[in-house]
């Protein structure tokens, strides 16, 4: 863009004496702040006219990349299309204007949405009951582990303080277990990323509270030994926990509850289309099998005939005062109703088809460490030809020049040059073919003009940055503060 405001900081556009507002004289009197609450110096704020401010932020907003801008194949995060109807429904006055402390009789429609989404999630996952209270996937993980701990404690089984986590697990798994006061025990993976059942057997004893699993796993491969694993864990008195980050490819194909999982969380903002990123918004509903419903947190929505009420009594664990992130819940329920039972069954198979098509189309140029049918995502270990020194980071940066968001890189840690691609079910064949051609072009450039790739991106507002320097010495203020400040 040629606009001279593009890429500037708002402070750089400041001119002394300029204003972007004109407030009327106060007619309601005034209030003088106590001296202890007053600033000793004026706040350092930019002085700009309104049009400068509007253009500044409008131009910067063009840097935001999302599914609405282009292909966003971010592995493990399921950045799927969020239909506009979801936004329209969530913005309806009857929903957007609600207050969390309203009496139940004044918000029956909202409580009906809560209740029916809980029922829908139970039908989709094969679990008995859900709570929609957790505000994020990691919050859901913590809630689920709190349920498991409460289960063991309710039986006087206080020695169960260990959680088994695969070495390919999402980083939130061991973190959530630690926050819950549980000890993490790592189980090794086989060469294909699946759980090593023989190693698992050596870890099982009466100190195991649960085993956490993601299926498909972080390599996008279906864990075929889950019935055996679930039996082993249950036989030793532990429970099975399902990390719902990769639930998308299972929609319409199978249900975690039928596999033997006792507790699970769903990343509602991933699997059921709500846009996310940058820390929010999110929602992490937690479901449990029959017999564990009483351990779910309160408040919860109860249906009595044609009336819905909020139950607050009998809490076993506490994760919050309110009924979750309502706007995300409305979007997710809208998505489910829009697709309907028949079309929801197509989500998983289509996501799997798209991922396998890309994988098979690129495996001659990119190193595929695990052969076989993947599910919704797969992992390359960088380029096959590594002779020119072009890394996964370079490939990811070069993709930006072609208008694509980069896939997840350097995760999972099982491979040195991981490039994790997840297309989701929403993308057309034309989009996928275009991505494949660009990936092939980058592989060609890596072989014939490696410096072009190593110095990418070239067409973005900000070029290649020193990531290590930025992490170790971040610049957090516009102006360097003096030592006296």
C-alpha atoms as one frame of an Amber mdcrd trajectory, in Angstrom:
protein
   0.000   0.000   0.000   1.118   3.535  -0.728  -0.791   5.210   2.083   1.880
   6.964   4.158  -0.012   6.209   7.373   0.276   2.483   6.748   2.659   0.772
   9.148   3.244   3.792  11.401   2.776   3.858  15.142   0.062   6.228  16.257
   2.630   8.213  18.266   4.594   8.904  15.085   1.526  10.619  13.621   1.062
  12.852  16.667   1.262  16.638  16.220   1.240  18.927  19.221  -2.074  20.713
  19.659  -4.141  18.482  17.405  -7.407  17.068  18.737  -9.900  14.516  17.505
 -12.774  15.528  19.751 -14.751  18.503  21.021 -16.646  17.913  24.243 -19.499
  20.167  25.404 -19.233  22.149  28.583 -20.205  20.173  31.669 -23.723  20.954
  32.858 -24.011  18.406  35.649 -21.358  19.822  37.953 -18.012  18.221  38.605
 -15.976  16.176  41.022 -12.406  16.856  42.045 -10.215  13.794  42.451  -8.324
  13.501  45.721  -4.678  14.483  45.383  -3.613  10.912  46.160  -5.374   9.728
  42.990  -4.043  12.397  40.632  -1.172  11.926  38.216   1.962  13.921  38.964
   2.543  14.355  35.206   0.210  14.507  32.242  -0.350  11.168  30.493   1.737
  10.805  27.364  -0.965  10.391  24.736  -0.837  10.913  20.961  -2.393  14.123
  19.645  -4.168  13.334  16.374  -7.236  14.419  14.454 -10.055  11.924  14.070
  -9.433  11.035  10.420  -5.778  10.244  11.135  -6.793   7.904  13.939  -9.508
   6.206  11.870  -7.197   5.670   8.894  -4.384   4.462  11.118  -6.419   1.695
  12.721  -8.314   0.834   9.538  -5.048   0.342   7.657  -3.573  -1.716  10.468
  -6.695  -3.892  10.584  -5.826  -5.021   7.055  -2.886  -6.894   8.588  -5.206
  -9.212  10.489  -5.294 -12.550   8.712  -8.161 -14.963   9.288 -10.197 -17.595
   7.505 -12.225 -14.814   5.892  -9.037 -13.489   4.240  -7.584 -16.704   2.871
  -6.441 -20.250   3.509  -5.454 -20.786   7.157  -4.072 -24.349   7.465  -2.953
 -24.040  11.089  -2.427 -27.571  12.394  -3.915 -28.568  15.753  -6.007 -25.400
  16.014  -8.831 -26.103  13.523  -9.237 -22.591  12.145 -12.490 -23.355  10.365
 -14.923 -21.045   8.650 -17.312 -19.141  10.912 -20.531 -18.427   8.942 -21.954
 -14.915   9.223 -25.256 -16.321  10.472 -23.435 -17.291  13.680 -22.505 -13.654
  14.245 -26.008 -12.445  13.461 -27.535 -14.875  15.941 -25.089 -14.027  18.720
 -25.746 -10.311  18.146 -29.533 -10.586  18.490 -30.805  -8.135  21.084 -32.349
 -10.857  23.206 -28.937 -12.513  23.536 -26.413  -9.678  23.350 -28.275  -7.573
  25.925 -28.418 -10.208  28.644 -26.848  -9.766  32.057 -25.439 -12.828  33.898
 -27.320 -11.894  37.097 -30.759 -11.710  35.474 -33.483 -13.829  37.119 -33.995
 -17.125  35.272 -37.602 -16.276  34.399 -36.424 -13.296  32.325 -33.985 -15.256
  30.142 -35.737 -18.529  29.362 -34.655 -18.430  25.719 -30.988 -18.188  26.635
 -31.292 -21.016  29.160 -32.971 -23.132  26.492 -29.954 -22.569  24.222 -27.643
 -23.653  27.059 -29.664 -26.764  27.784 -30.141 -27.859  24.189 -26.472 -27.342
  23.349 -25.574 -29.549  26.321 -27.895 -32.217  24.919 -26.427 -31.843  21.436
 -22.860 -32.236  22.695 -23.863 -35.351  24.632 -25.360 -36.873  21.475 -22.302
 -35.953  19.396 -19.737 -37.308  21.884 -21.566 -40.228  23.512 -21.236 -38.803
  27.016 -24.012 -38.392  29.563 -23.922 -34.726  30.527 -21.982 -31.515  29.860
 -21.175 -28.295  31.625 -20.669 -25.208  29.487 -19.041 -23.195  32.278 -15.308
 -23.340  31.334 -14.107 -20.346  29.318 -11.357 -22.014  27.231  -9.947 -25.363
  26.190  -7.261 -25.296  28.869  -9.876 -24.205  31.413 -11.907 -27.220  30.309
  -8.895 -29.488  30.789  -8.448 -28.190  34.316 -12.168 -28.619  35.020 -12.129
 -32.199  33.720  -9.114 -33.086  35.852 -10.794 -31.495  38.873 -13.791 -33.767
  38.231 -11.470 -36.783  38.106  -9.722 -35.786  41.304 -13.074 -35.185  43.035
 -14.199 -38.656  41.897 -11.225 -40.370  43.515 -11.442 -38.275  46.672 -15.160
 -39.014  47.015 -14.210 -42.684  47.194 -11.449 -42.086  49.738  -8.832 -42.964
  47.108  -6.470 -40.101  47.953  -3.314 -41.832  46.752  -4.288 -41.407  43.085
  -2.247 -38.320  42.262  -0.618 -39.207  38.926  -1.780 -38.460  35.382  -0.310
 -40.292  32.395   0.346 -38.024  29.414   1.788 -39.118  26.016   5.064 -37.504
  24.965   3.271 -36.086  21.889   0.528 -34.393  23.929  -0.501 -30.780  23.645
   1.479 -28.652  26.070  -1.653 -27.758  27.988  -2.111 -31.383  29.122   0.827
 -31.549  31.546   0.293 -27.895  32.477  -3.353 -28.476  33.429  -2.439 -31.558
  35.435   0.214 -29.618  37.333  -2.180 -26.741  38.078  -4.647 -29.324  39.415
  -1.978 -30.529  41.843  -1.390 -33.805  40.024   1.908 -35.401  39.072   2.612
 -35.917  35.375   3.934 -39.276  34.163   5.032 -39.414  30.528   4.290 -42.430
  28.357   6.405 -42.924  25.249   5.129 -43.079  21.705   5.818 -45.523  18.922
   7.449 -44.401  15.687   4.022 -43.491  14.273   3.204 -41.289  17.255   0.714
 -43.708  18.794   0.913 -44.640  22.467   3.396 -47.400  23.294   1.088 -49.853
  25.073   3.950 -51.932  26.426   5.519 -48.884  28.064   2.095 -47.865  29.384
   1.746 -51.192  31.190   4.871 -50.460  33.236   3.378 -47.182  34.497   0.050
 -48.463  35.763  -0.507 -48.880  39.498  -2.864 -47.697  42.232  -1.409 -44.157
  42.140  -2.798 -43.434  38.655  -5.748 -41.040  38.636  -6.179 -40.798  34.875
  -4.663 -40.975  31.435  -5.039 -38.048  29.039  -5.248 -38.759  25.322  -5.918
 -36.868  22.107  -7.483 -38.856  19.286  -6.514 -38.476  16.512  -3.173 -37.727
  18.096  -1.056 -34.654  17.444   0.339 -36.250  14.289  -3.168 -36.605  12.892
  -3.079 -40.397  13.216  -5.961 -42.379  14.712  -5.068 -44.173  17.958  -6.129
 -47.733  17.163  -5.274 -49.205  20.567  -7.712 -47.117  22.603  -9.960 -50.066
  23.604  -6.904 -51.865  24.998  -5.568 -48.702  26.646  -8.941 -47.871  28.214
  -9.252 -51.398  29.588  -5.762 -51.258  31.114  -6.365 -47.872  32.751  -9.800
 -48.828  34.036  -8.503 -52.128  35.410  -6.007 -50.245  37.557  -8.713 -47.903
  38.842  -7.935 -44.840  36.719 -10.180 -42.820  34.413  -9.719 -41.938  30.756
  -9.592 -38.262  29.753 -10.135 -37.114  26.150  -8.508 -33.891  24.958 -11.059
 -32.526  22.486  -8.658 -30.344  20.486  -8.807 -32.834  17.595 -12.497 -33.706
  17.762 -13.240 -32.226  14.310 -12.348 -35.319  12.231 -14.437 -37.576  14.474
 -17.695 -35.709  13.806 -19.967 -38.148  12.061 -17.434 -40.988  12.299 -17.183
 -42.051  15.965 -17.686 -40.792  19.520 -15.186 -40.547  22.409 -17.759 -41.879
  24.868 -18.063 -45.082  22.837 -14.281 -45.556  22.955 -14.182 -45.756  26.737
 -13.415 -42.162  27.717 -14.924 -41.046  31.022 -14.302 -37.299  30.879 -13.562
 -34.933  28.001 -13.449 -31.277  27.078 -14.412 -29.760  23.753 -12.747 -26.731
  22.213 -16.108 -25.303  21.257 -14.401 -22.415  19.475 -12.526 -24.838  17.203
 -14.815 -27.744  16.402 -17.990 -25.697  16.241 -16.750 -22.738  14.219 -16.448
 -19.745  16.560 -13.527 -17.540  15.427 -10.624 -17.530  17.857  -7.029 -16.455
  18.187  -5.124 -13.779  20.015  -6.303 -15.099  23.357 -10.019 -15.412  22.726
 -12.887 -15.813  22.612 -13.128 -19.385  23.815 -15.243 -22.030  25.451 -14.280
 -25.430  26.846 -17.372 -27.513  27.732 -16.665 -30.633  29.797 -18.609 -33.859
  29.450 -18.708 -36.922  31.671 -19.962 -40.489  31.423 -22.971 -41.745  33.327
 -22.280 -41.850  37.057 -20.087 -38.752  37.147 -22.738 -36.105  36.428 -22.988
 -35.022  40.075 -19.331 -33.951  39.993 -19.790 -31.328  37.294 -19.533 -27.722
  38.518 -22.463 -25.476  39.296 -24.292 -23.417  38.236 -25.994 -25.584  35.642
 -29.222 -25.380  33.664 -32.044 -27.770  34.570 -35.154 -28.378  32.475 -38.421
 -28.982  34.326 -41.245 -29.432  31.849 -41.324 -26.272  29.755 -39.316 -24.230
  32.249 -35.580 -23.833  32.647 -33.920 -22.945  35.928 -30.377 -22.472  37.182
 -29.227 -24.950  39.818 -26.480 -23.809  42.182 -26.606 -26.385  44.981 -24.525
 -29.535  45.401 -21.284 -28.275  43.936 -18.351 -30.711  44.034 -15.874 -28.426
  42.229 -15.899 -24.703  41.515 -14.687 -23.136  38.260 -16.672 -19.901  38.020
 -19.759 -17.994  39.025 -21.512 -17.938  35.656 -22.647 -20.171  32.819 -19.694
 -19.803  30.481 -19.066 -17.637  27.433 -22.617 -17.228  26.177 -21.788 -15.570
  22.833 -19.570 -18.543  21.878 -22.284 -20.947  22.991 -24.881 -19.244  20.764
 -22.523 -19.405  17.777 -21.796 -23.082  18.322 -25.471 -24.003  18.670 -26.279
 -22.000  15.539 -23.568 -23.916  13.667 -24.978 -27.275  14.788 -28.558 -26.332
  13.868 -27.449 -24.911  10.506 -25.742 -28.152   9.491 -28.296 -30.488  11.010
 -27.709 -34.099  11.947 -27.156 -35.260   8.366 -24.623 -32.637   7.323 -22.779
 -32.685  10.654 -21.889 -36.277   9.784 -19.957 -35.010   6.755 -17.574 -32.736
   8.671 -15.098 -35.396   9.803 -14.930 -37.348   6.526 -14.469 -34.173   4.442
 -11.739 -32.834   6.746  -9.990 -36.197   6.464 -10.328 -36.225   2.672  -8.840
 -32.727   2.327  -5.876 -33.495   4.577  -5.012 -36.729   2.794  -5.289 -35.075
  -0.625  -2.718 -32.416   0.328  -0.435 -34.975   1.979  -0.392 -37.301  -1.011
   0.107 -34.388  -3.417   3.217 -33.087  -1.642   4.978 -36.113  -0.179   7.323
 -36.333  -3.184   8.861 -32.966  -2.198   8.281 -32.805   1.559   9.486 -35.482
   3.959   6.603 -37.573   5.280   7.878 -39.396   8.376   4.710 -41.425   8.926
   2.995 -43.122   6.013  -0.607 -44.192   6.009  -4.030 -42.621   6.207  -4.098
 -39.478   8.360  -7.187 -37.817   9.744  -7.758 -34.050   9.781  -4.071 -33.058
   9.816  -0.613 -34.421   9.097   3.019 -33.528   9.707   5.896 -33.154   7.260
   9.465 -33.135   8.562  10.521 -30.228   6.367  11.679 -30.505   2.778  12.957
 -33.783   1.422  15.921 -32.012  -0.118  17.679 -30.289   2.781  20.929 -29.728
   0.898  20.406 -25.975   0.427  19.712 -25.364   4.132  16.140 -24.132   3.678
  14.272 -24.814   6.918  10.645 -25.216   7.903  10.748 -21.654   9.230  11.854
 -20.438   5.795   9.034 -22.306   4.057   6.511 -20.835   6.500   7.811 -17.307
   5.949   7.767 -17.706   2.170   4.121 -18.832   2.262   3.223 -15.351   3.516
   4.408 -13.869   0.222   1.842 -16.004  -1.582  -1.035 -14.882   0.658  -1.360
 -17.968   2.827  -1.189 -18.173   6.588   1.633 -20.487   7.616   0.827 -23.917
   9.094   1.953 -24.797  12.611   5.732 -25.263  12.626   8.140 -27.100  14.915
   5.272 -28.904  16.641   4.891 -31.703  17.500   8.404 -32.022  18.909   8.716
 -35.593  17.662  10.351 -34.313  14.452  13.074 -31.709  14.010  11.452 -29.773
  11.133   7.734 -30.343  11.816   5.306 -28.659   9.425   1.755 -29.393  10.593
  -1.039 -28.820   8.064  -4.798 -28.900   8.736  -7.102 -27.783   5.903 -10.513
 -28.407   7.632 -13.634 -29.499   5.787 -14.612 -26.011   4.618 -12.018 -25.519
   1.873 -12.840 -26.062  -1.793 -10.801 -28.180  -4.192  -9.687 -24.989  -5.974
  -8.264 -23.543  -2.740  -6.506 -26.771  -1.877  -5.054 -27.113  -5.385  -3.767
 -23.545  -5.177  -2.055 -24.247  -1.850  -0.486 -27.411  -3.233   0.924 -25.534
  -6.226   2.423 -22.850  -3.986   4.024 -25.450  -1.724   5.525 -27.106  -4.784
   6.753 -23.748  -6.064   8.456 -23.035  -2.717  10.165 -26.427  -2.840  11.431
 -25.551  -6.324  12.670 -22.145  -5.113  14.434 -23.820  -2.179  16.418 -25.889
  -4.655  17.137 -23.235  -7.302  17.147 -19.932  -5.372  17.441 -20.756  -1.661
  18.300 -17.177  -0.615  14.909 -16.043  -1.904  13.242 -18.411   0.560  15.692
 -17.817   3.419  15.091 -14.054   3.333  11.274 -14.232   3.012   8.810 -12.691
   3.452   9.314  -9.950   0.880   5.805  -8.556   0.319   4.550  -8.102   3.886
   4.599  -4.775   5.804   7.261  -6.217   8.122   9.986  -8.453   6.722  12.039
 -11.161   8.401  12.608 -10.373  12.061  15.082 -11.788  14.555  12.723 -14.006
  16.570  15.300 -14.834  19.230  16.200 -11.184  19.789  12.528 -10.218  19.939
  11.863 -12.886  22.562  14.879 -12.046  24.714  14.718  -8.254  24.394  11.145
  -7.228  23.571  10.435  -3.547  23.008   7.257  -2.958  24.981   7.010   0.825
  24.845   7.133   3.353  22.008   9.781   5.452  23.711  12.638   4.158  25.835
  11.835   5.094  29.424  14.489   6.996  31.350  16.007   5.521  34.486  14.135
   8.135  36.566  10.720   7.168  35.203
